[in-house]
Amino acid sequence: MTALEQPSRRRPPSRSRLRRVVRVLAVVVLAGLVFVLGVAFSRALDERPRSGEPVTTVRTLEPRSQEAPVRTVTETVTQE
């Protein structure tokens, strides 16, 4: 350093101040993200299709024909 240069009086920011700035920026970014997600969610709810009148469908089921069994088995159980 020469005699014509003045020493710098600014110190680099302290660690605690730097942490504080980073924390404030993180909170601001997080708040912005929550806001944008809230707006997107509300727009999605507004743009969903509206339900119309309920539709009822009636159908008659015909029973299938059943064939007679080929063989039947009867078991008798007795208790002693």
Backbone torsions as a table, in degrees:
resi	resn	phi	psi	omega
1	MET	NA	134.9	179.3
2	THR	-95.7	174.2	-177.8
3	ALA	-70.6	-23.3	-178.4
4	LEU	-81.8	-21.7	179.5
5	GLU	-82.0	136.8	176.6
6	GLN	-95.1	140.4	179.5
7	PRO	-66.1	144.5	178.9
8	SER	-71.8	128.5	-179.3
9	ARG	-95.1	-7.9	179.2
10	ARG	-83.8	129.1	176.1
11	ARG	-95.3	152.4	173.5
12	PRO	-63.2	148.7	-177.7
13	PRO	-59.0	141.0	-179.1
14	SER	-70.3	162.2	-178.0
15	ARG	-62.0	-41.3	-177.4
16	SER	-66.9	-35.9	178.6
17	ARG	-69.7	-39.9	178.3
18	LEU	-64.3	-42.2	177.4
19	ARG	-62.5	-38.6	-179.6
20	ARG	-65.0	-42.5	179.1
21	VAL	-64.4	-43.9	179.3
22	VAL	-62.6	-41.3	-179.9
23	ARG	-64.2	-43.2	179.3
24	VAL	-64.0	-43.1	178.1
25	LEU	-63.1	-39.9	179.0
26	ALA	-64.4	-40.9	178.6
27	VAL	-64.9	-41.9	-180.0
28	VAL	-64.6	-44.2	179.1
29	VAL	-64.2	-42.6	179.0
30	LEU	-64.0	-41.7	178.1
31	ALA	-63.6	-40.7	177.2
32	GLY	-63.9	-40.2	178.7
33	LEU	-64.3	-43.7	178.2
34	VAL	-62.7	-40.5	179.1
35	PHE	-62.7	-47.0	-178.9
36	VAL	-64.1	-40.9	177.8
37	LEU	-65.0	-37.5	176.8
38	GLY	-64.4	-41.7	177.9
39	VAL	-64.7	-43.3	179.8
40	ALA	-63.2	-41.1	179.6
41	PHE	-65.2	-43.1	-179.6
42	SER	-67.1	-36.3	177.5
43	ARG	-67.7	-37.5	178.3
44	ALA	-64.3	-38.8	177.5
45	LEU	-67.3	-37.0	-179.9
46	ASP	-69.7	-31.7	-174.3
47	GLU	-92.6	2.1	180.0
48	ARG	-68.8	151.9	-178.4
49	PRO	-67.8	141.4	178.4
50	ARG	-81.8	141.7	178.7
51	SER	-80.9	140.9	-179.6
52	GLY	-92.8	-157.6	177.8
53	GLU	-68.3	147.0	178.2
54	PRO	-68.0	144.0	-179.6
55	VAL	-114.2	127.1	179.0
56	THR	-110.0	128.0	178.7
57	THR	-112.1	128.3	179.2
58	VAL	-111.2	130.3	-179.4
59	ARG	-134.8	137.9	177.4
60	THR	-104.0	126.9	-179.9
61	LEU	-96.9	128.6	178.0
62	GLU	-90.2	134.6	179.1
63	PRO	-70.3	145.8	177.8
64	ARG	-80.0	147.4	178.5
65	SER	-72.3	142.1	179.8
66	GLN	-112.4	139.2	177.8
67	GLU	-91.3	155.7	177.1
68	ALA	-68.9	141.8	180.0
69	PRO	-64.5	148.1	-179.4
70	VAL	-70.5	-40.6	-176.6
71	ARG	-149.7	142.6	175.6
72	THR	-117.0	147.2	-179.7
73	VAL	-126.7	132.9	177.3
74	THR	-116.8	130.8	177.0
75	GLU	-116.7	137.9	177.8
76	THR	-114.8	129.5	180.0
77	VAL	-117.7	129.5	177.7
78	THR	-118.1	144.8	178.6
79	GLN	-105.7	137.9	179.9
80	GLU	-102.3	NA	NA
